[in-house]
Amino acid sequence: MVYTRDSIWKTVDWWTIGLYLIFVLCGWLSVCGASYDYGEPNFFDFTTRAGKQLMWIGCSLGLGFVLLMLDARFYDTYAYLFYGILLLLLFGTIFNPHEIKGSRSWIVLGPVSLQPAEFAKFTTALALAKFMGEYTFSIERTKHMLICLGMIFVPMILIILQRETGSALVYFAFFLVLYREGMTGSVLFAGVCAVIYFIVGIRFNAVMMPDECTSWGAFSVFSLIILFSALLVKAYCRNQKAVNIILLYGGGTVFLGLLFSLYVIPFDVAWLQGFVCVALVGYLLYLFLRERFANYLYVMLFSICSIGFFFSADYVFNNVLEPHQQIRIEVLLGMEDDPTGAGYNVNQSKIAIGSGGFAGKGFLNGTQTKLKYVPEQDTDFIFCTVGEEQGFLGSSAVILLFVILICRLIMLAERQTSRFGRIYGYSVLSIFFFHLFVNIGMVLGLTPVIGIPLPFFSYGGSSLWGFTILLFVFLRIDAARER
């Protein structure tokens, strides 16, 4: 990689730095509004949440300055070292005796608590950019693709073991980077299918069909597996005869079995669908051996993984997810109506945002936030404070600023002259986009409450420092790119 030696102050992207300063200022004002109590000392008192956040902001500005002063080669050279150190920290944190809100993801150093998972995003992005930026790298090679997946899933698994599922899900943002760098759309399709299987299977698992033996969830998922497999054969194998056989024999068998269960002897049709799926896998294997066309093997692998995912989803939901996470998903999917329990946060958040109206109630005048009706209103639910105090106009302005930032990061990533810089840039914007989409979505009740912060707004040093490192490292790489 070649970097220029121009002065950093001449080449750094000041527009993005300006956006960053606006975000941290608006974020601090939001923390002031969310944490303020009547009669509380002034906002510059370091014993208050607002005062502590101001201290974190000051440290972040200093950290950003240091990151810009370092040589851009430093991040490329030591990418794997940073990644390895954070993996060790993540592993060690699993055995941390300090438990905060059921999670062991924090390292407590006296009065300061740090969350390694926030910094692991930066090191994972660097390591991924380092590996994918190598001259010999090709995403079409299975070995290289598996290494990329390993880099993403290893820290993700360690964070899950810390009982911090929300932070772990952020790592799915890296798949947008892989897709940008040439990952086949079939992988993205498989991911969408997995989400559909999970939602349909969980949501309708306890809903029985008219025969009172077959679950609508299992029946729907098995039907989708057969249908999707047929569509993949049509799209990637160009064998219309095979598609007709799958749909005719597979669908016909299921239909006849369903009629038999409804009008003759009731039985669980899902078992019949399972045998049909096994026969489908055997048929695809036969086509592969006969025609020696690898795409049949890939469709067969999709079918096998789909069946395995369906059976494992129920186990994961009931045995891996924490009880509060299960309830949050059930409330979101409409399986439970719990306005005073798991759905309380979201209901109060929507009330707070709605009470802001068009122009808002004004700074420090929000009643819902002042009376502390919204739990975690200065961290995960900070956006409800913006909605109540600044109204529709203020909320729209914040979202618009984030959209401008993401568009700016796309532009910076696309103008990189090295794959390392481009991949790291897309990693940064993907992480920002995921946080923005999920955080605002959960505040509005559109996505599950998984507890991830809103960049630069949510209270806390770890998240603010983590986002600052992500952004300023990219600005340093961009400022030193070859022109």
Contacts in CASP RR format, 6 or more apart in sequence:
PFRMAT RR
TARGET T0000
AUTHOR 0000-0000-0000
METHOD contacts of the structure
MODEL  1
MVYTRDSIWKTVDWWTIGLYLIFVLCGWLSVCGASYDYGEPNFFDFTTRA
GKQLMWIGCSLGLGFVLLMLDARFYDTYAYLFYGILLLLLFGTIFNPHEI
KGSRSWIVLGPVSLQPAEFAKFTTALALAKFMGEYTFSIERTKHMLICLG
MIFVPMILIILQRETGSALVYFAFFLVLYREGMTGSVLFAGVCAVIYFIV
GIRFNAVMMPDECTSWGAFSVFSLIILFSALLVKAYCRNQKAVNIILLYG
GGTVFLGLLFSLYVIPFDVAWLQGFVCVALVGYLLYLFLRERFANYLYVM
LFSICSIGFFFSADYVFNNVLEPHQQIRIEVLLGMEDDPTGAGYNVNQSK
IAIGSGGFAGKGFLNGTQTKLKYVPEQDTDFIFCTVGEEQGFLGSSAVIL
LFVILICRLIMLAERQTSRFGRIYGYSVLSIFFFHLFVNIGMVLGLTPVI
GIPLPFFSYGGSSLWGFTILLFVFLRIDAARER
1 73 0 8 1.000
1 76 0 8 1.000
1 418 0 8 1.000
1 420 0 8 1.000
2 417 0 8 1.000
2 418 0 8 1.000
2 482 0 8 1.000
3 71 0 8 1.000
3 72 0 8 1.000
3 73 0 8 1.000
3 480 0 8 1.000
3 481 0 8 1.000
3 482 0 8 1.000
4 11 0 8 1.000
4 480 0 8 1.000
4 481 0 8 1.000
4 482 0 8 1.000
4 483 0 8 1.000
6 479 0 8 1.000
6 480 0 8 1.000
6 483 0 8 1.000
8 68 0 8 1.000
8 69 0 8 1.000
8 476 0 8 1.000
8 479 0 8 1.000
8 480 0 8 1.000
11 479 0 8 1.000
11 480 0 8 1.000
12 68 0 8 1.000
12 475 0 8 1.000
12 476 0 8 1.000
12 478 0 8 1.000
12 479 0 8 1.000
13 408 0 8 1.000
13 412 0 8 1.000
13 475 0 8 1.000
13 478 0 8 1.000
13 479 0 8 1.000
15 408 0 8 1.000
16 405 0 8 1.000
16 408 0 8 1.000
16 409 0 8 1.000
16 412 0 8 1.000
16 471 0 8 1.000
16 475 0 8 1.000
17 475 0 8 1.000
19 401 0 8 1.000
19 404 0 8 1.000
19 405 0 8 1.000
19 408 0 8 1.000
20 456 0 8 1.000
20 468 0 8 1.000
20 471 0 8 1.000
22 401 0 8 1.000
23 401 0 8 1.000
23 405 0 8 1.000
23 455 0 8 1.000
23 456 0 8 1.000
23 457 0 8 1.000
24 57 0 8 1.000
24 60 0 8 1.000
24 61 0 8 1.000
24 456 0 8 1.000
24 464 0 8 1.000
26 386 0 8 1.000
26 398 0 8 1.000
26 401 0 8 1.000
26 456 0 8 1.000
26 457 0 8 1.000
27 53 0 8 1.000
27 382 0 8 1.000
27 456 0 8 1.000
27 457 0 8 1.000
28 50 0 8 1.000
28 53 0 8 1.000
28 54 0 8 1.000
28 57 0 8 1.000
29 363 0 8 1.000
30 378 0 8 1.000
30 382 0 8 1.000
30 385 0 8 1.000
30 386 0 8 1.000
30 389 0 8 1.000
30 457 0 8 1.000
31 49 0 8 1.000
31 50 0 8 1.000
31 53 0 8 1.000
31 378 0 8 1.000
31 382 0 8 1.000
31 457 0 8 1.000
31 459 0 8 1.000
32 43 0 8 1.000
32 50 0 8 1.000
32 364 0 8 1.000
33 50 0 8 1.000
33 363 0 8 1.000
33 364 0 8 1.000
33 366 0 8 1.000
33 369 0 8 1.000
33 378 0 8 1.000
33 385 0 8 1.000
33 389 0 8 1.000
34 49 0 8 1.000
34 369 0 8 1.000
34 377 0 8 1.000
34 378 0 8 1.000
34 382 0 8 1.000
34 385 0 8 1.000
34 459 0 8 1.000
35 48 0 8 1.000
35 49 0 8 1.000
35 50 0 8 1.000
35 378 0 8 1.000
35 459 0 8 1.000
36 43 0 8 1.000
36 50 0 8 1.000
36 364 0 8 1.000
36 370 0 8 1.000
37 370 0 8 1.000
38 370 0 8 1.000
40 48 0 8 1.000
41 47 0 8 1.000
41 48 0 8 1.000
43 50 0 8 1.000
43 51 0 8 1.000
43 54 0 8 1.000
44 50 0 8 1.000
44 51 0 8 1.000
44 54 0 8 1.000
45 51 0 8 1.000
46 52 0 8 1.000
46 54 0 8 1.000
46 55 0 8 1.000
49 378 0 8 1.000
49 459 0 8 1.000
52 459 0 8 1.000
52 460 0 8 1.000
53 459 0 8 1.000
53 460 0 8 1.000
53 461 0 8 1.000
53 464 0 8 1.000
56 460 0 8 1.000
56 461 0 8 1.000
56 464 0 8 1.000
56 465 0 8 1.000
57 464 0 8 1.000
59 461 0 8 1.000
59 465 0 8 1.000
60 461 0 8 1.000
60 464 0 8 1.000
60 465 0 8 1.000
60 468 0 8 1.000
63 465 0 8 1.000
63 468 0 8 1.000
63 469 0 8 1.000
63 472 0 8 1.000
64 468 0 8 1.000
64 469 0 8 1.000
64 472 0 8 1.000
67 468 0 8 1.000
67 469 0 8 1.000
67 472 0 8 1.000
67 473 0 8 1.000
67 475 0 8 1.000
67 476 0 8 1.000
68 472 0 8 1.000
68 475 0 8 1.000
68 476 0 8 1.000
68 479 0 8 1.000
70 476 0 8 1.000
71 480 0 8 1.000
72 476 0 8 1.000
72 477 0 8 1.000
72 479 0 8 1.000
72 480 0 8 1.000
75 126 0 8 1.000
75 473 0 8 1.000
75 476 0 8 1.000
75 477 0 8 1.000
76 130 0 8 1.000
76 420 0 8 1.000
79 123 0 8 1.000
79 126 0 8 1.000
79 127 0 8 1.000
79 129 0 8 1.000
79 130 0 8 1.000
80 127 0 8 1.000
80 130 0 8 1.000
82 122 0 8 1.000
82 123 0 8 1.000
82 126 0 8 1.000
82 127 0 8 1.000
83 123 0 8 1.000
83 124 0 8 1.000
83 126 0 8 1.000
83 127 0 8 1.000
83 151 0 8 1.000
84 123 0 8 1.000
84 127 0 8 1.000
85 123 0 8 1.000
86 116 0 8 1.000
86 119 0 8 1.000
86 120 0 8 1.000
86 123 0 8 1.000
86 124 0 8 1.000
86 155 0 8 1.000
87 120 0 8 1.000
87 154 0 8 1.000
87 155 0 8 1.000
87 158 0 8 1.000
89 107 0 8 1.000
89 116 0 8 1.000
89 120 0 8 1.000
90 116 0 8 1.000
90 117 0 8 1.000
90 120 0 8 1.000
90 155 0 8 1.000
90 158 0 8 1.000
90 159 0 8 1.000
90 162 0 8 1.000
91 158 0 8 1.000
93 104 0 8 1.000
93 105 0 8 1.000
93 106 0 8 1.000
93 107 0 8 1.000
93 116 0 8 1.000
93 162 0 8 1.000
94 104 0 8 1.000
94 158 0 8 1.000
94 161 0 8 1.000
94 162 0 8 1.000
95 104 0 8 1.000
96 104 0 8 1.000
96 105 0 8 1.000
96 106 0 8 1.000
96 107 0 8 1.000
96 108 0 8 1.000
96 162 0 8 1.000
98 104 0 8 1.000
98 106 0 8 1.000
98 107 0 8 1.000
98 108 0 8 1.000
98 113 0 8 1.000
100 106 0 8 1.000
100 113 0 8 1.000
102 163 0 8 1.000
102 322 0 8 1.000
103 162 0 8 1.000
103 163 0 8 1.000
103 164 0 8 1.000
104 162 0 8 1.000
104 163 0 8 1.000
104 164 0 8 1.000
105 115 0 8 1.000
105 116 0 8 1.000
105 117 0 8 1.000
105 159 0 8 1.000
105 162 0 8 1.000
105 163 0 8 1.000
105 164 0 8 1.000
105 167 0 8 1.000
106 113 0 8 1.000
106 114 0 8 1.000
106 115 0 8 1.000
107 113 0 8 1.000
107 114 0 8 1.000
107 115 0 8 1.000
107 116 0 8 1.000
113 462 0 8 1.000
114 461 0 8 1.000
114 462 0 8 1.000
115 164 0 8 1.000
115 167 0 8 1.000
115 462 0 8 1.000
115 463 0 8 1.000
117 155 0 8 1.000
117 159 0 8 1.000
117 162 0 8 1.000
117 164 0 8 1.000
117 167 0 8 1.000
117 168 0 8 1.000
118 167 0 8 1.000
118 462 0 8 1.000
118 463 0 8 1.000
118 465 0 8 1.000
118 466 0 8 1.000
119 462 0 8 1.000
119 465 0 8 1.000
119 466 0 8 1.000
119 469 0 8 1.000
120 155 0 8 1.000
120 159 0 8 1.000
121 170 0 8 1.000
121 171 0 8 1.000
121 431 0 8 1.000
121 466 0 8 1.000
121 470 0 8 1.000
122 466 0 8 1.000
122 469 0 8 1.000
122 470 0 8 1.000
122 473 0 8 1.000
124 151 0 8 1.000
124 152 0 8 1.000
124 155 0 8 1.000
124 171 0 8 1.000
124 174 0 8 1.000
124 427 0 8 1.000
125 174 0 8 1.000
125 424 0 8 1.000
125 425 0 8 1.000
125 427 0 8 1.000
125 428 0 8 1.000
125 431 0 8 1.000
125 470 0 8 1.000
126 424 0 8 1.000
126 473 0 8 1.000
127 151 0 8 1.000
128 148 0 8 1.000
128 151 0 8 1.000
128 152 0 8 1.000
128 174 0 8 1.000
128 177 0 8 1.000
128 423 0 8 1.000
128 424 0 8 1.000
128 427 0 8 1.000
129 419 0 8 1.000
129 420 0 8 1.000
129 421 0 8 1.000
129 423 0 8 1.000
129 424 0 8 1.000
129 425 0 8 1.000
129 427 0 8 1.000
130 420 0 8 1.000
131 137 0 8 1.000
131 144 0 8 1.000
131 147 0 8 1.000
131 148 0 8 1.000
131 151 0 8 1.000
132 139 0 8 1.000
132 148 0 8 1.000
132 181 0 8 1.000
132 419 0 8 1.000
132 420 0 8 1.000
132 423 0 8 1.000
133 418 0 8 1.000
133 419 0 8 1.000
133 420 0 8 1.000
133 423 0 8 1.000
137 144 0 8 1.000
137 419 0 8 1.000
138 144 0 8 1.000
139 145 0 8 1.000
139 148 0 8 1.000
139 178 0 8 1.000
139 181 0 8 1.000
139 182 0 8 1.000
139 183 0 8 1.000
140 182 0 8 1.000
145 183 0 8 1.000
148 178 0 8 1.000
152 171 0 8 1.000
152 174 0 8 1.000
152 175 0 8 1.000
153 171 0 8 1.000
155 171 0 8 1.000
156 168 0 8 1.000
156 171 0 8 1.000
157 168 0 8 1.000
159 165 0 8 1.000
159 167 0 8 1.000
159 168 0 8 1.000
159 171 0 8 1.000
160 168 0 8 1.000
160 320 0 8 1.000
163 322 0 8 1.000
165 321 0 8 1.000
165 322 0 8 1.000
165 325 0 8 1.000
165 450 0 8 1.000
166 450 0 8 1.000
166 451 0 8 1.000
166 452 0 8 1.000
167 452 0 8 1.000
169 438 0 8 1.000
169 450 0 8 1.000
169 452 0 8 1.000
170 431 0 8 1.000
170 434 0 8 1.000
170 435 0 8 1.000
170 452 0 8 1.000
172 434 0 8 1.000
173 427 0 8 1.000
173 430 0 8 1.000
173 431 0 8 1.000
173 433 0 8 1.000
173 434 0 8 1.000
174 427 0 8 1.000
174 430 0 8 1.000
175 183 0 8 1.000
175 187 0 8 1.000
175 188 0 8 1.000
176 426 0 8 1.000
176 430 0 8 1.000
176 433 0 8 1.000
177 423 0 8 1.000
177 426 0 8 1.000
177 427 0 8 1.000
177 430 0 8 1.000
178 187 0 8 1.000
179 185 0 8 1.000
179 187 0 8 1.000
179 188 0 8 1.000
180 426 0 8 1.000
181 423 0 8 1.000
181 426 0 8 1.000
186 232 0 8 1.000
186 236 0 8 1.000
186 298 0 8 1.000
186 302 0 8 1.000
190 302 0 8 1.000
190 305 0 8 1.000
193 224 0 8 1.000
193 228 0 8 1.000
193 306 0 8 1.000
194 309 0 8 1.000
196 224 0 8 1.000
197 221 0 8 1.000
197 224 0 8 1.000
197 225 0 8 1.000
197 306 0 8 1.000
197 309 0 8 1.000
197 310 0 8 1.000
197 313 0 8 1.000
198 309 0 8 1.000
198 313 0 8 1.000
198 317 0 8 1.000
199 333 0 8 1.000
200 217 0 8 1.000
200 220 0 8 1.000
200 221 0 8 1.000
200 224 0 8 1.000
201 217 0 8 1.000
201 218 0 8 1.000
201 220 0 8 1.000
201 221 0 8 1.000
201 310 0 8 1.000
201 313 0 8 1.000
201 314 0 8 1.000
202 313 0 8 1.000
202 314 0 8 1.000
202 317 0 8 1.000
202 329 0 8 1.000
202 333 0 8 1.000
202 335 0 8 1.000
203 217 0 8 1.000
203 333 0 8 1.000
203 334 0 8 1.000
203 335 0 8 1.000
204 215 0 8 1.000
204 216 0 8 1.000
204 217 0 8 1.000
204 220 0 8 1.000
205 215 0 8 1.000
205 217 0 8 1.000
205 218 0 8 1.000
205 314 0 8 1.000
206 215 0 8 1.000
207 215 0 8 1.000
207 216 0 8 1.000
207 217 0 8 1.000
208 214 0 8 1.000
208 215 0 8 1.000
208 216 0 8 1.000
209 215 0 8 1.000
209 216 0 8 1.000
209 219 0 8 1.000
209 269 0 8 1.000
210 262 0 8 1.000
211 258 0 8 1.000
211 261 0 8 1.000
211 262 0 8 1.000
211 266 0 8 1.000
211 267 0 8 1.000
211 269 0 8 1.000
212 266 0 8 1.000
213 261 0 8 1.000
213 266 0 8 1.000
213 267 0 8 1.000
213 268 0 8 1.000
213 269 0 8 1.000
214 258 0 8 1.000
214 261 0 8 1.000
214 268 0 8 1.000
214 269 0 8 1.000
214 270 0 8 1.000
215 268 0 8 1.000
215 270 0 8 1.000
218 268 0 8 1.000
218 270 0 8 1.000
218 273 0 8 1.000
218 310 0 8 1.000
219 269 0 8 1.000
219 270 0 8 1.000
219 273 0 8 1.000
221 310 0 8 1.000
222 254 0 8 1.000
222 270 0 8 1.000
222 273 0 8 1.000
222 274 0 8 1.000
222 276 0 8 1.000
222 277 0 8 1.000
222 310 0 8 1.000
223 254 0 8 1.000
223 273 0 8 1.000
225 277 0 8 1.000
225 303 0 8 1.000
225 306 0 8 1.000
225 307 0 8 1.000
225 310 0 8 1.000
226 246 0 8 1.000
226 247 0 8 1.000
226 250 0 8 1.000
226 251 0 8 1.000
226 254 0 8 1.000
226 273 0 8 1.000
226 276 0 8 1.000
226 277 0 8 1.000
226 280 0 8 1.000
227 247 0 8 1.000
228 302 0 8 1.000
228 306 0 8 1.000
229 246 0 8 1.000
229 280 0 8 1.000
229 284 0 8 1.000
229 299 0 8 1.000
229 302 0 8 1.000
229 303 0 8 1.000
229 306 0 8 1.000
230 243 0 8 1.000
230 246 0 8 1.000
230 247 0 8 1.000
231 243 0 8 1.000
232 298 0 8 1.000
232 299 0 8 1.000
232 302 0 8 1.000
233 239 0 8 1.000
233 242 0 8 1.000
233 243 0 8 1.000
233 246 0 8 1.000
233 284 0 8 1.000
233 296 0 8 1.000
233 299 0 8 1.000
234 240 0 8 1.000
234 243 0 8 1.000
236 295 0 8 1.000
236 298 0 8 1.000
236 299 0 8 1.000
237 287 0 8 1.000
237 293 0 8 1.000
237 295 0 8 1.000
237 296 0 8 1.000
237 299 0 8 1.000
239 287 0 8 1.000
242 283 0 8 1.000
242 287 0 8 1.000
245 283 0 8 1.000
246 280 0 8 1.000
246 283 0 8 1.000
250 276 0 8 1.000
250 279 0 8 1.000
250 280 0 8 1.000
251 276 0 8 1.000
253 272 0 8 1.000
253 276 0 8 1.000
254 269 0 8 1.000
254 272 0 8 1.000
254 273 0 8 1.000
254 276 0 8 1.000
257 269 0 8 1.000
257 272 0 8 1.000
258 269 0 8 1.000
260 267 0 8 1.000
261 267 0 8 1.000
261 268 0 8 1.000
261 269 0 8 1.000
274 307 0 8 1.000
277 303 0 8 1.000
277 307 0 8 1.000
280 303 0 8 1.000
281 300 0 8 1.000
281 303 0 8 1.000
281 304 0 8 1.000
282 300 0 8 1.000
284 296 0 8 1.000
284 297 0 8 1.000
284 299 0 8 1.000
284 300 0 8 1.000
284 303 0 8 1.000
285 296 0 8 1.000
285 297 0 8 1.000
285 300 0 8 1.000
287 293 0 8 1.000
287 296 0 8 1.000
288 294 0 8 1.000
288 296 0 8 1.000
288 297 0 8 1.000
288 300 0 8 1.000
317 326 0 8 1.000
317 329 0 8 1.000
318 326 0 8 1.000
321 329 0 8 1.000
324 342 0 8 1.000
325 448 0 8 1.000
325 450 0 8 1.000
327 336 0 8 1.000
327 338 0 8 1.000
327 341 0 8 1.000
327 342 0 8 1.000
328 342 0 8 1.000
328 343 0 8 1.000
328 448 0 8 1.000
328 449 0 8 1.000
328 450 0 8 1.000
329 448 0 8 1.000
330 336 0 8 1.000
330 342 0 8 1.000
331 337 0 8 1.000
331 338 0 8 1.000
331 342 0 8 1.000
331 343 0 8 1.000
331 346 0 8 1.000
332 445 0 8 1.000
332 447 0 8 1.000
332 448 0 8 1.000
332 449 0 8 1.000
336 342 0 8 1.000
338 344 0 8 1.000
339 347 0 8 1.000
342 449 0 8 1.000
343 449 0 8 1.000
344 375 0 8 1.000
345 374 0 8 1.000
345 375 0 8 1.000
345 376 0 8 1.000
345 381 0 8 1.000
345 449 0 8 1.000
346 442 0 8 1.000
346 443 0 8 1.000
346 445 0 8 1.000
346 449 0 8 1.000
348 368 0 8 1.000
348 373 0 8 1.000
348 374 0 8 1.000
348 375 0 8 1.000
348 384 0 8 1.000
349 374 0 8 1.000
349 377 0 8 1.000
349 381 0 8 1.000
349 383 0 8 1.000
349 384 0 8 1.000
349 443 0 8 1.000
349 444 0 8 1.000
349 445 0 8 1.000
350 384 0 8 1.000
350 443 0 8 1.000
350 444 0 8 1.000
350 445 0 8 1.000
351 368 0 8 1.000
351 373 0 8 1.000
352 366 0 8 1.000
352 368 0 8 1.000
352 369 0 8 1.000
352 373 0 8 1.000
352 374 0 8 1.000
352 377 0 8 1.000
352 384 0 8 1.000
352 385 0 8 1.000
352 387 0 8 1.000
352 388 0 8 1.000
353 383 0 8 1.000
353 384 0 8 1.000
353 387 0 8 1.000
353 388 0 8 1.000
353 391 0 8 1.000
353 395 0 8 1.000
353 443 0 8 1.000
353 444 0 8 1.000
354 387 0 8 1.000
354 388 0 8 1.000
355 361 0 8 1.000
355 366 0 8 1.000
355 367 0 8 1.000
355 368 0 8 1.000
355 388 0 8 1.000
356 366 0 8 1.000
356 387 0 8 1.000
356 388 0 8 1.000
356 389 0 8 1.000
356 390 0 8 1.000
356 391 0 8 1.000
356 392 0 8 1.000
357 391 0 8 1.000
357 392 0 8 1.000
358 391 0 8 1.000
358 392 0 8 1.000
358 393 0 8 1.000
359 390 0 8 1.000
359 391 0 8 1.000
359 392 0 8 1.000
359 393 0 8 1.000
360 387 0 8 1.000
360 388 0 8 1.000
360 389 0 8 1.000
360 390 0 8 1.000
360 391 0 8 1.000
360 392 0 8 1.000
360 393 0 8 1.000
360 394 0 8 1.000
361 367 0 8 1.000
361 388 0 8 1.000
361 389 0 8 1.000
361 391 0 8 1.000
362 389 0 8 1.000
362 390 0 8 1.000
363 389 0 8 1.000
364 370 0 8 1.000
364 389 0 8 1.000
365 389 0 8 1.000
366 385 0 8 1.000
366 388 0 8 1.000
366 389 0 8 1.000
367 388 0 8 1.000
368 374 0 8 1.000
368 384 0 8 1.000
368 388 0 8 1.000
369 377 0 8 1.000
369 384 0 8 1.000
369 385 0 8 1.000
369 388 0 8 1.000
369 389 0 8 1.000
374 381 0 8 1.000
374 384 0 8 1.000
375 381 0 8 1.000
376 451 0 8 1.000
377 384 0 8 1.000
377 385 0 8 1.000
378 385 0 8 1.000
378 458 0 8 1.000
378 459 0 8 1.000
379 453 0 8 1.000
379 458 0 8 1.000
379 459 0 8 1.000
379 460 0 8 1.000
380 439 0 8 1.000
380 442 0 8 1.000
380 449 0 8 1.000
380 451 0 8 1.000
380 452 0 8 1.000
380 453 0 8 1.000
380 454 0 8 1.000
380 458 0 8 1.000
381 443 0 8 1.000
382 453 0 8 1.000
382 454 0 8 1.000
382 457 0 8 1.000
382 458 0 8 1.000
382 459 0 8 1.000
383 395 0 8 1.000
383 398 0 8 1.000
383 439 0 8 1.000
383 440 0 8 1.000
383 443 0 8 1.000
383 454 0 8 1.000
383 457 0 8 1.000
384 443 0 8 1.000
386 394 0 8 1.000
386 395 0 8 1.000
386 398 0 8 1.000
386 457 0 8 1.000
387 394 0 8 1.000
387 395 0 8 1.000
390 397 0 8 1.000
390 398 0 8 1.000
398 457 0 8 1.000
399 436 0 8 1.000
399 440 0 8 1.000
402 432 0 8 1.000
402 436 0 8 1.000
402 455 0 8 1.000
405 432 0 8 1.000
406 429 0 8 1.000
406 432 0 8 1.000
406 433 0 8 1.000
406 436 0 8 1.000
409 425 0 8 1.000
409 428 0 8 1.000
409 429 0 8 1.000
409 432 0 8 1.000
409 474 0 8 1.000
410 426 0 8 1.000
410 429 0 8 1.000
412 425 0 8 1.000
412 474 0 8 1.000
412 478 0 8 1.000
413 421 0 8 1.000
413 422 0 8 1.000
413 425 0 8 1.000
413 426 0 8 1.000
413 428 0 8 1.000
413 429 0 8 1.000
414 422 0 8 1.000
415 478 0 8 1.000
415 481 0 8 1.000
416 422 0 8 1.000
416 425 0 8 1.000
416 477 0 8 1.000
416 478 0 8 1.000
416 481 0 8 1.000
417 481 0 8 1.000
417 482 0 8 1.000
417 483 0 8 1.000
418 481 0 8 1.000
418 482 0 8 1.000
420 477 0 8 1.000
421 474 0 8 1.000
421 477 0 8 1.000
421 478 0 8 1.000
421 481 0 8 1.000
424 473 0 8 1.000
424 474 0 8 1.000
424 477 0 8 1.000
425 474 0 8 1.000
425 477 0 8 1.000
428 470 0 8 1.000
428 471 0 8 1.000
428 474 0 8 1.000
431 470 0 8 1.000
432 455 0 8 1.000
432 467 0 8 1.000
432 470 0 8 1.000
435 452 0 8 1.000
435 453 0 8 1.000
435 454 0 8 1.000
435 455 0 8 1.000
436 454 0 8 1.000
436 455 0 8 1.000
437 447 0 8 1.000
438 447 0 8 1.000
438 450 0 8 1.000
438 452 0 8 1.000
439 451 0 8 1.000
439 452 0 8 1.000
439 453 0 8 1.000
439 454 0 8 1.000
439 458 0 8 1.000
440 454 0 8 1.000
441 447 0 8 1.000
442 448 0 8 1.000
442 449 0 8 1.000
442 450 0 8 1.000
442 451 0 8 1.000
453 460 0 8 1.000
453 463 0 8 1.000
455 463 0 8 1.000
455 467 0 8 1.000
456 464 0 8 1.000
456 467 0 8 1.000
END
